[in-house]
Amino acid sequence: MTQSSDHPDDLAHVLSDYRRSWVDGRSADGAEGAMRHVHAGNGSALGESEWIGAAGIDRAVTAARRAFGVWGVMPLGERRAALHRFADAIAANVERLAMVESLEAGRPLGDATMLIAQAPDFLRRYIGMIDPAQGDVIAGETRQINVSWRRPRGVVAAILPWNFPVMNMMVRIAPALAAGNCVVVKPSENTPHTAVMLAQLASEAGLPDGVLNVALGNGAGAGRALA
């Protein structure tokens, strides 16, 4: 099993593509500062990522609320198809996601790869629940029926811990997205890069702009504003 400390230092450039928040389907402007990152295996510098404060959080939530007007009412077949494309995109990028997670979280590369390889099927499990989750028809005692409809709530906030970055994000966004909600994710300031990568993959897979947003920052700034 390859250890994270075996990565050559020049792999740090991999993280540079994911150093900015992802809001409304694009890399976000308006950074209020930078967060420094180090290689969790050997302490070497891994560059910086840009953090956003309350104003950036407001933009992310506004984008998610606007996207909810599309995603929340999208025909179920179209929502399923978009999420299946997202699952396929994750499957095609397991090795790169594992490399990034290994660099920033210090996990052995083989261990990260084995866990992240489960992410596409984890998402597909919730995709399979889309139809049954829509509601129930229950016969009444007379010539009546009772109908229950389940509807998405709107915008979901997710604040993530650092230890299993990819799967910590998946366990929060998979059920929310499948149910028709939009999501604003604030990953740990220690491990933000895989969250941005997943959001980019979602956009490339055709999820509407603003459905999945990632806001980078610490708890006192971005986390408090989002909560």
C-alpha positions as CSV (number, residue, x, y, z in Angstrom):
1,M,0.0,0.0,0.0
2,T,1.5,3.3,-1.0
3,Q,1.7,5.9,1.8
4,S,0.9,9.5,1.3
5,S,4.5,10.5,2.1
6,D,5.6,8.7,-1.1
7,H,4.0,11.4,-3.3
8,P,6.7,13.5,-5.0
9,D,6.5,17.1,-4.1
10,D,5.6,18.2,-7.6
11,L,2.2,16.6,-7.2
12,A,1.2,19.6,-5.2
13,H,0.3,21.3,-8.5
14,V,-2.7,18.9,-8.6
15,L,-4.3,20.9,-5.9
16,S,-4.1,24.2,-7.7
17,D,-7.1,23.4,-9.9
18,Y,-9.3,23.2,-6.8
19,R,-8.2,26.2,-4.7
20,R,-11.3,28.4,-5.2
21,S,-14.9,28.0,-4.1
22,W,-17.3,26.6,-6.6
23,V,-20.5,28.7,-6.8
24,D,-23.3,28.8,-9.4
25,G,-21.4,26.4,-11.7
26,R,-18.1,28.2,-11.8
27,S,-15.0,29.1,-9.9
28,A,-15.9,31.9,-7.5
29,D,-14.4,35.4,-7.4
30,G,-14.3,37.6,-4.4
31,A,-11.9,35.8,-2.1
32,E,-11.4,37.5,1.3
33,G,-8.1,35.8,2.1
34,A,-6.0,32.6,1.7
35,M,-5.6,29.4,3.7
36,R,-2.2,27.7,3.6
37,H,-1.9,24.0,3.2
38,V,0.8,21.5,4.0
39,H,1.4,17.9,2.9
40,A,-0.1,15.9,5.7
41,G,2.6,13.1,5.2
42,N,5.8,15.2,5.3
43,G,4.9,18.8,6.2
44,S,5.9,20.3,2.8
45,A,4.0,23.3,1.4
46,L,1.0,22.5,-0.8
47,G,0.1,26.1,-1.7
48,E,-3.0,28.1,-0.7
49,S,-6.7,28.0,-1.2
50,E,-9.0,31.1,-1.2
51,W,-11.6,31.6,1.4
52,I,-14.8,33.5,1.3
53,G,-16.7,35.2,4.1
54,A,-20.3,36.1,4.8
55,A,-20.8,37.9,1.4
56,G,-19.5,34.8,-0.5
57,I,-21.8,32.5,1.5
58,D,-24.7,34.8,0.6
59,R,-23.9,34.4,-3.1
60,A,-23.7,30.6,-2.7
61,V,-27.0,30.4,-0.9
62,T,-28.7,32.8,-3.4
63,A,-27.4,30.6,-6.3
64,A,-28.7,27.5,-4.6
65,R,-32.1,29.0,-4.0
66,R,-32.3,30.1,-7.7
67,A,-31.3,26.7,-8.8
68,F,-33.9,25.1,-6.7
69,G,-36.5,26.5,-9.0
70,V,-35.1,24.2,-11.7
71,W,-33.8,21.2,-9.8
72,G,-36.6,20.9,-7.4
73,V,-39.2,20.7,-10.1
74,M,-37.2,18.8,-12.7
75,P,-38.9,15.7,-14.1
76,L,-37.7,12.7,-12.1
77,G,-36.2,10.9,-15.2
78,E,-34.1,14.0,-15.9
79,R,-32.9,14.2,-12.3
80,R,-32.0,10.6,-12.3
81,A,-30.1,10.9,-15.6
82,A,-28.1,13.9,-14.4
83,L,-27.2,12.1,-11.1
84,H,-26.2,9.0,-13.0
85,R,-23.8,11.1,-15.1
86,F,-22.4,12.5,-11.9
87,A,-21.9,9.0,-10.5
88,D,-20.1,8.0,-13.8
89,A,-17.9,11.1,-13.5
90,I,-16.9,10.2,-10.0
91,A,-16.1,6.6,-11.1
92,A,-13.9,7.9,-13.9
93,N,-11.9,10.1,-11.5
94,V,-11.5,7.8,-8.4
95,E,-7.7,7.8,-8.8
96,R,-7.4,11.6,-9.0
97,L,-9.8,12.1,-6.1
98,A,-7.8,9.6,-4.0
99,M,-4.5,11.4,-4.9
100,V,-5.9,14.7,-3.8
101,E,-7.4,13.2,-0.6
102,S,-4.1,11.5,0.2
103,L,-2.1,14.7,-0.2
104,E,-4.4,16.9,1.9
105,A,-5.6,14.4,4.5
106,G,-2.5,12.2,4.9
107,R,-4.4,9.0,4.2
108,P,-2.5,6.1,2.5
109,L,-3.3,6.3,-1.2
110,G,-4.5,2.7,-1.4
111,D,-6.8,3.1,1.5
112,A,-8.3,6.3,0.0
113,T,-8.7,4.7,-3.3
114,M,-10.6,1.7,-1.9
115,L,-13.0,3.9,0.0
116,I,-13.6,6.5,-2.7
117,A,-14.3,3.7,-5.2
118,Q,-17.5,3.1,-3.3
119,A,-18.8,6.6,-3.9
120,P,-20.4,6.1,-7.3
121,D,-22.5,3.1,-6.0
122,F,-23.3,5.1,-2.9
123,L,-24.8,7.8,-5.0
124,R,-26.6,5.3,-7.2
125,R,-28.2,3.8,-4.2
126,Y,-30.0,7.1,-3.5
127,I,-30.8,7.6,-7.1
128,G,-32.7,4.3,-6.9
129,M,-34.8,5.8,-4.1
130,I,-36.1,8.7,-6.1
131,D,-39.3,7.1,-7.3
132,P,-40.3,5.4,-4.1
133,A,-39.7,8.6,-2.1
134,Q,-42.3,10.6,-4.0
135,G,-45.3,9.6,-1.9
136,D,-47.9,7.1,-0.8
137,V,-51.5,6.3,-1.6
138,I,-53.4,4.8,1.4
139,A,-56.9,3.4,1.3
140,G,-59.3,5.1,3.7
141,E,-62.1,3.4,5.7
142,T,-64.7,4.7,3.3
143,R,-64.7,5.3,-0.4
144,Q,-61.8,7.7,0.0
145,I,-58.0,7.5,-0.4
146,N,-55.3,9.4,1.4
147,V,-52.4,10.7,-0.6
148,S,-49.1,11.9,0.8
149,W,-46.7,13.8,-1.3
150,R,-43.0,14.3,-0.4
151,R,-41.4,17.4,-1.7
152,P,-37.8,18.7,-1.5
153,R,-37.2,21.3,1.2
154,G,-35.0,23.7,-0.7
155,V,-31.4,24.6,0.2
156,V,-29.4,22.3,2.4
157,A,-26.2,23.3,4.2
158,A,-23.5,20.8,4.9
159,I,-20.4,21.5,7.1
160,L,-17.9,18.7,6.8
161,P,-15.1,17.3,9.0
162,W,-11.7,16.7,7.7
163,N,-11.0,13.0,8.1
164,F,-12.7,11.3,5.1
165,P,-13.2,14.2,2.8
166,V,-14.8,12.5,-0.2
167,M,-17.2,10.2,1.6
168,N,-18.0,12.8,4.3
169,M,-19.3,14.9,1.4
170,M,-21.1,12.1,-0.4
171,V,-23.1,11.0,2.6
172,R,-24.5,14.5,2.8
173,I,-25.0,15.4,-0.8
174,A,-26.3,12.1,-2.2
175,P,-29.6,12.0,-0.3
176,A,-30.1,15.7,-0.5
177,L,-29.6,15.9,-4.3
178,A,-31.6,12.8,-5.0
179,A,-34.5,14.3,-3.1
180,G,-34.4,17.4,-5.2
181,N,-32.7,19.8,-2.8
182,C,-29.8,22.1,-3.6
183,V,-26.7,22.1,-1.4
184,V,-24.1,24.5,-0.1
185,V,-21.1,22.6,1.3
186,K,-18.4,24.1,3.6
187,P,-15.6,21.5,3.7
188,S,-13.0,21.6,6.5
189,E,-10.4,24.3,5.9
190,N,-7.8,21.5,6.3
191,T,-9.2,19.4,3.4
192,P,-11.1,21.6,0.9
193,H,-9.8,20.4,-2.4
194,T,-11.8,17.2,-3.0
195,A,-15.1,19.1,-2.3
196,V,-14.3,21.6,-5.1
197,M,-13.4,18.7,-7.4
198,L,-16.7,16.9,-6.7
199,A,-18.6,20.1,-7.4
200,Q,-16.8,20.6,-10.7
201,L,-17.5,17.1,-11.7
202,A,-21.2,17.6,-10.9
203,S,-21.3,20.7,-13.2
204,E,-19.5,18.8,-15.9
205,A,-22.1,16.0,-15.6
206,G,-24.9,18.5,-16.3
207,L,-26.3,19.3,-12.9
208,P,-27.7,22.8,-13.3
209,D,-25.6,25.7,-12.1
210,G,-26.1,26.4,-8.4
211,V,-27.4,22.9,-7.5
212,L,-24.1,22.0,-5.8
213,N,-22.0,24.8,-4.4
214,V,-18.8,24.6,-2.3
215,A,-17.8,27.5,-0.1
216,L,-14.2,27.5,1.3
217,G,-13.4,29.0,4.6
218,N,-13.0,28.3,8.3
219,G,-15.6,27.8,10.9
220,A,-15.6,31.3,12.4
221,G,-16.1,32.9,9.0
222,A,-17.7,30.8,6.4
223,G,-19.1,28.1,8.7
224,R,-20.8,30.6,11.1
225,A,-22.3,32.5,8.2
226,L,-23.6,29.4,6.6
227,A,-25.1,28.1,9.8
